[in-house]
Amino acid sequence: VQLQASGGGLVQPGGSLRLSCAASGINVSLRPMAWYRQAPGMQRELVARINSGGNENYADSVKGRFTISKDNVNKMMYLQMSSLKFEDTAVYYCNAGERREIGLRGTYWGQGTLVTVSS
């Protein structure tokens, strides 16, 4: 199983970025998929999650600014980020969760991609 995150970079406040996560070895249509982030000196936190039914959940801090989506056919997940703020600066990780009720065990993490919001 491999999750490969990409798309991070340096962006000015108010700008936009789209993160991508390429998955291999898992069926993204069956698992909950999520983006987490970790800022320097802080704990990793959930940013957004999308379940197998396509239902989305967001951290309050990003609601209305970020959109999570996935492409089940191509095994991709995305995070469209807009109106970026200084406090969005972090390493962003993609995550594939488990669904024990259907025998899908194990949680997987990508390597992270750095987003820096700076003027």
Beta strands, then each sheet from edge to edge (+ up, - down):
strand 1: 2-6
strand 2: 9-11
strand 3: 17-24
strand 4: 33-38
strand 5: 45-50
strand 6: 56-58
strand 7: 66-71
strand 8: 76-81
strand 9: 90-96
strand 10: 108-109
strand 11: 113-117
sheet 1: 1+ 3- 8+ 7-
sheet 2: 2+ 11+ 9- 4+ 5- 6+
sheet 3: 2+ 11+ 9- 10+
end
